[in-house]
Amino acid sequence: MFSEPFMQRALVSGIVAATGCAYLGIFVIWRRIVFFSVALSEVAALGVAAGLLLGVVPAVPALLLTGAVTLILWKTLER
């Protein structure tokens, strides 16, 4: 199974993603912003739906909305 190049790339990218998520998970728990990622995923879904309704590439409104809400939440959570 791992003789295929795409499986090798999938394994390497999975290890990199798991390492990054483990580090970010510790940061999220330490800063007590667990629901931050949940809120951003919901906003990204809203952006995708808006993009589909408007007939544009769904990634564009998803990124714009997620970026705007990230800034708003970051300023709100700043201590």
N, C-alpha and C positions, 0 to 999 in steps of 0.2 A: 504494500500500500504506500509506503513512504519512498518508493523508487520514482514515483511521479513528481515532476517539478512543482506542480501546483499544490500538491500535498505538503511538500517541504516548505514552500512559502507560507502555506496556511499554518503549519506548526510553528514556524518562526514568528509570524505575526501574532499568533495566539499567545505565545510566551511573552512577547513584548507588551501586548495589551493587558495580560494578566498582571505583569509587573507594574505597569503604570496604574492600573486600577487599584492594586493593593496599596500603592503609595498614596494615591488620591483619596482612597477610602479612609485611611488613617487620618489624613488632613481634614476630611469632612466631619468625621466623628469628633476630632479634637476641637474643631471650631464650632461644633454643635449646629451645623447647617445641613442636616440630613435631608430635609425636605426640599432643599434648593434644587437638587438634581431632578426630583419628581416634578417640581414646578416647571423647570426648563423643558423637560420632555413633553409635558402637556402643551406648552406654548409652541414647541416645534411642530407638534401635531396640528395645532391650530393654523400655523403658518403654511403647512403642506395643504391643508384643506382650503385655505384662502387662495393659495397659488393655483390649485386645481379649478376653483370656481372662477378665478379671474383669467384663466387660460394662459398663465405664464409658467415658467419652470418652477416647480414647487420648492426647490432648494433656496431660491432667492428670498421669498417672503419668510420662509422658515428661519433662515439665517438672520434676516433683518429683525424679525420679532424676537428671536431668542437673544440676540445681542442687546436689543433695547431693554428687555426684561431683566437680563443679567445686570446691566448697569443700574437699573432701578432697584433691584433686590440688593445688590452690593452696597449701594448708598444707604438703603434702609437698614441693612444688617451691620453697617459700620459702627464701631463703638468708640 
